[in-house]
Amino acid sequence: MNTNLNLKSNDIRCAGCKASIERVVSAIGGVENVNVDVDTQSIHVSLRDSEAEPAVRAAIKEAGFALEN
């Protein structure tokens, strides 16, 4: 079952941040799509399985971005 994950990080400030997050999240198994919006500092992830959510959150944090939610 597909799951949409909407996250926010006030640490997203530039295109480099966007690229970093999209790169690490897209490498996780179970991730169908990831889109980072610099203007709204939001991260939208489509997952094939909600079990990938902890790995997505961990990868973002390990990349240096604190999550607000």
Stockholm file with secondary structure:
# STOCKHOLM 1.0

chainA/1-69         MNTNLNLKSNDIRCAGCKASIERVVSAIGGVENVNVDVDTQSIHVSLRDSEAEPAVRAAIKEAGFALEN
#=GR chainA/1-69 SS CCEEEEEECTTCCSHHHHHHHHHHHHTSTTEEEEEEETTTTEEEEEESSGGGHHHHHHHHHHTTCCCCC
#=GC SS_cons        CCEEEEEECTTCCSHHHHHHHHHHHHTSTTEEEEEEETTTTEEEEEESSGGGHHHHHHHHHHTTCCCCC
//
